[in-house]
Amino acid sequence: MLDIKDLEVEYTHGGIATPAVRRATLHLSKGAALALIGESGSGKSTLALAVMRLIRPPAGRIVEGEIFLDNVSVTAARHKQMRSILRHRIGFIPQDPTTSLDPLFTIGSQVAEVLPRMPRGKRNGEIGTLLETLGVRAATARLRSYPHEFSGGMRQRVAMAIALAKEPDLLIADEPTTALDVTTQISLLRLLDKLRVDRQLTTLFITHDLRVARLLCQDVAVMYAGLIVESGPMRQVLKAPSHPYTKALLELSESEKIPSSRLTVIPGHAPSPLDRPRGCPFAPRCSRAEEICRTTLPEVQTRDDGVRYQCWNPVTA
């Protein structure tokens, strides 16, 4: 359904080109959900924006690689074709509905923007039904309400409705539950998972929370400093991670479950995009690093269970 092959993306500021995504390769089957996880600044959102071709000169560009949506090249698509792909085939749920919804327009008019032309009564009926499905009560009567009249959870449901109204093939969700309380998060995640199954909706879910990833996704890709350092079936990766960074994230996640315990931390900090190490970018923070890790970027290796990783001295191989 979605194939990303050797994708490289860079940003440009002050005449200096900075790599943001390096040699990224991913595959999503139709109806599957893949979690893209990693620290802030690891390149997760940049990769998603590249899939939607929303990174453009002079701010940035796709340097190399290819992106295919059902064997249609997104990277080679002309402007008119790309607009059609975005309008009909890709839905996007942003992280913060407060900034993505226009405060000057009603909820109904904003959802209607993505629908084809139709009589107002039919259009309002379809929007109301969709919002009801997403948990907005008395939705049809609230179509003339404005975003500030909804709670944070309800605004996020409206953002989901805008993404889903056009019945896309691919849904990209960029940490859509981060700003919500835990109870609302779980409710929305379960709803997203049900819609994915019912509609056979391919989902790329961006998050920094492993607990969220486990709940919603069958596959996972771990990003660090612009690289996908490990990827594969969720169960296999979490059961036996090969990359030390994945293992460190798991240990951190597990320590959060124990009340009053000391949180596990990853020493050091992620490298600046302007000054990344020659070798593995995680080497300065890794207790398993050897000399080759500091000087040479590792090649991608594949385990028998399909897990791919980039590491010279893996935890498990």
C-alpha positions in Angstrom: 0.0 0.0 0.0 2.7 2.5 1.1 6.3 1.9 0.2 9.1 4.3 1.2 12.5 3.4 -0.3 15.8 4.9 0.7 14.2 8.3 1.5 16.5 11.2 2.3 15.1 14.6 3.3 17.0 17.8 4.1 16.1 21.3 5.4 17.9 24.4 4.4 18.5 27.4 6.6 21.0 30.2 6.0 22.3 28.4 2.9 23.2 25.4 5.0 21.6 22.0 4.1 20.8 19.8 7.1 19.8 16.1 6.7 16.6 15.4 8.6 15.7 11.9 7.3 18.4 9.5 6.1 18.0 6.3 4.1 14.5 5.6 5.4 12.8 2.4 4.1 9.3 1.3 5.2 6.4 -0.8 3.9 2.8 -0.6 5.1 0.3 -3.2 3.9 -3.3 -2.3 3.2 -5.3 -2.1 6.5 -2.2 -2.3 8.7 -1.1 0.2 11.3 2.6 1.1 11.8 3.9 3.2 14.7 6.7 5.6 14.0 8.3 6.2 17.4 11.3 8.2 18.7 12.3 11.3 20.6 11.4 14.8 19.5 13.5 15.8 16.6 14.2 12.3 15.4 12.6 12.9 12.0 9.1 11.3 12.5 7.0 14.3 11.4 9.4 15.2 8.7 9.0 11.7 7.2 5.2 12.1 7.4 5.3 15.5 5.7 7.5 14.0 3.0 4.9 11.3 2.3 2.4 14.2 1.7 4.9 16.2 -0.3 4.6 19.1 2.0 8.3 19.7 2.3 9.2 22.1 -0.5 12.1 24.4 -1.5 13.4 26.7 -0.2 12.7 25.4 3.3 13.5 21.8 2.4 13.4 19.1 -0.2 13.4 15.4 -0.8 17.0 14.7 -1.9 16.8 11.0 -2.8 14.5 8.0 -2.6 11.0 7.1 -3.7 7.5 7.0 -2.1 4.8 4.9 -3.7 1.1 4.8 -2.8 -0.4 1.7 -4.4 2.4 1.7 -7.0 1.7 5.4 -7.8 4.9 7.4 -7.4 4.3 10.3 -4.9 7.8 11.7 -5.4 7.3 11.9 -9.2 3.7 13.2 -9.1 3.1 16.6 -10.7 1.4 19.4 -8.7 -2.1 18.7 -10.0 -1.8 15.0 -9.4 -0.4 15.5 -5.9 -3.3 17.8 -5.0 -5.7 15.0 -6.1 -3.8 12.4 -4.0 -4.0 14.7 -0.9 -7.6 15.5 -1.5 -8.9 12.0 -2.1 -6.4 9.4 -0.8 -4.5 10.7 2.2 -6.1 11.8 5.5 -4.1 13.7 8.1 -4.9 14.1 11.9 -2.7 16.8 13.4 -1.3 16.9 16.9 -3.1 20.0 18.1 -6.7 20.6 16.9 -6.7 24.0 18.6 -4.3 25.3 15.9 -5.5 23.2 13.0 -9.2 24.2 13.2 -10.1 27.8 12.1 -11.8 29.7 14.9 -13.7 31.8 12.5 -15.6 29.0 10.7 -18.2 26.6 12.0 -17.5 22.9 12.6 -19.8 21.9 9.8 -18.3 24.2 7.2 -14.8 22.9 8.0 -15.7 19.3 7.6 -17.7 20.1 4.5 -14.5 21.5 2.8 -13.2 18.0 2.1 -16.5 16.6 0.8 -17.7 16.7 -2.9 -20.5 19.1 -3.8 -23.9 17.9 -2.8 -27.2 19.3 -1.5 -26.9 20.9 1.9 -29.3 18.6 3.6 -27.5 15.5 2.4 -24.1 17.0 3.2 -25.1 17.9 6.8 -26.6 14.5 7.3 -23.4 12.8 6.2 -21.3 15.1 8.5 -23.6 14.5 11.4 -23.5 10.7 11.0 -19.7 10.8 10.8 -19.4 12.9 13.9 -21.8 10.7 15.8 -19.7 7.7 14.8 -16.7 9.5 16.3 -18.5 10.1 19.6 -19.9 13.7 19.2 -23.4 13.6 20.6 -26.3 15.5 18.9 -23.8 16.2 16.1 -26.2 17.5 13.5 -27.5 20.1 15.9 -23.9 21.3 16.6 -22.7 21.8 13.1 -23.1 25.5 13.4 -21.0 25.6 16.6 -17.5 27.0 16.5 -14.3 25.2 17.7 -14.1 27.2 21.0 -17.5 25.7 22.0 -16.0 22.2 22.0 -13.7 20.6 24.5 -10.2 19.4 23.6 -11.4 15.8 23.1 -14.4 17.0 20.9 -12.1 19.2 18.8 -9.8 16.2 18.2 -12.9 14.2 17.0 -13.7 17.0 14.6 -10.1 16.9 13.3 -10.5 13.1 12.9 -13.8 13.7 11.0 -12.0 16.1 8.5 -9.4 13.4 7.9 -11.9 10.6 7.5 -14.7 12.3 5.6 -13.1 11.8 2.2 -12.6 8.1 3.0 -8.9 8.0 2.4 -6.7 5.0 1.7 -3.9 6.2 4.0 -4.3 7.9 7.4 -1.4 9.8 8.9 -1.9 10.6 12.6 0.8 12.9 14.1 0.6 12.3 17.9 -3.2 13.0 17.8 -3.8 12.3 21.5 -0.8 14.0 23.2 -2.7 17.0 24.5 -5.6 14.9 25.9 -6.1 13.3 29.3 -5.5 9.5 29.6 -9.1 8.4 29.6 -9.9 10.4 26.4 -6.7 9.1 24.8 -7.7 5.5 25.3 -11.2 6.2 24.0 -9.9 7.8 20.9 -7.3 5.2 20.2 -9.8 2.4 20.5 -12.1 4.3 18.1 -9.3 4.8 15.6 -8.4 1.1 15.7 -12.1 0.1 15.1 -12.3 2.5 12.2 -9.1 1.1 10.8 -10.4 -2.4 10.9 -13.9 -1.5 9.6 -12.5 0.6 6.7 -9.3 -1.4 6.0 -7.5 1.9 6.6 -3.7 1.9 6.3 -2.4 4.0 9.2 0.9 5.6 9.9 0.8 6.6 13.6 3.4 9.0 14.9 4.1 8.8 18.6 6.8 9.0 21.3 4.8 6.7 23.6 5.4 3.0 23.4 2.1 2.3 25.3 0.1 4.1 22.6 2.0 2.2 19.9 1.3 -1.2 21.5 -2.4 -0.4 21.7 -3.0 0.6 18.1 -0.3 -0.9 15.8 0.9 -4.2 14.6 4.2 -2.9 13.2 6.8 -0.4 14.5 9.7 1.7 13.2 12.0 3.3 15.7 13.7 6.6 14.6 16.8 8.2 16.0 18.6 11.3 14.5 16.9 10.9 11.2 17.6 7.1 10.8 15.1 4.2 11.2 17.4 2.2 13.5 14.9 -0.7 13.9 11.7 -1.8 12.3 9.4 -4.8 12.0 6.4 -6.6 13.6 5.6 -4.9 17.0 5.6 -8.2 19.0 9.0 -9.3 17.7 10.7 -5.9 18.2 9.4 -5.4 21.7 10.0 -9.0 22.7 13.7 -9.0 21.6 15.0 -5.6 20.4 18.2 -5.6 18.5 19.1 -1.9 18.6 20.3 -0.6 22.0 18.2 2.5 21.5 15.0 0.5 21.2 16.0 -1.5 24.3 16.6 1.8 26.2 13.1 3.1 25.2 11.5 -0.2 26.4 13.3 0.1 29.8 12.2 3.7 30.1 8.6 2.7 29.3 8.7 -0.1 31.9 10.1 2.1 34.6 7.2 4.5 34.2 4.8 1.7 35.2 6.2 1.3 38.7 4.8 4.0 41.2 7.4 6.0 43.1 10.3 4.3 41.4 13.3 6.1 39.9 12.8 6.6 36.2 15.2 5.0 33.8 16.9 7.6 31.6 19.0 7.5 28.5 22.3 9.3 29.3 23.4 12.2 27.1 21.3 13.8 24.4 20.5 13.4 20.8 23.0 14.9 18.4 22.4 18.2 16.7 21.4 17.8 13.0 24.2 20.2 12.2 26.9 18.1 14.0 26.0 14.4 13.8 28.7 11.7 14.4 30.4 10.1 11.4 29.3 6.6 12.6 26.1 5.5 14.4 24.4 8.6 15.8 23.5 6.7 19.0 27.1 5.7 19.7 27.9 8.6 22.1 25.0 7.5 24.4 25.4 3.7 23.9 27.1 1.5 26.5 27.7 -1.2 23.8 29.5 1.2 21.4 32.8 0.0 19.9 35.4 1.9 17.8 33.7 1.0 14.5 30.4 2.4 15.9 32.0 5.8 16.2 33.5 5.9 12.8 31.2 4.0 10.4 27.5 4.1 9.9 26.2 0.5 10.1 24.4 -1.2 7.2 20.8 -2.5 7.6 20.6 -6.1 8.8 17.6 -8.4 8.7 16.8 -11.1 11.3 15.0 -14.4 10.5 11.8 -13.0 12.0 11.8 -10.0 9.6 13.1 -7.4 12.1 15.5 -4.9 10.4 18.1 -3.0 12.4 21.2 -0.8 12.0 23.8 -1.7 14.6 27.3 -3.1 14.7 26.9 -4.6 18.1 23.2 -5.6 18.5 21.5 -6.7 21.7 20.1 -9.7 19.8 20.8 -10.7 16.3 
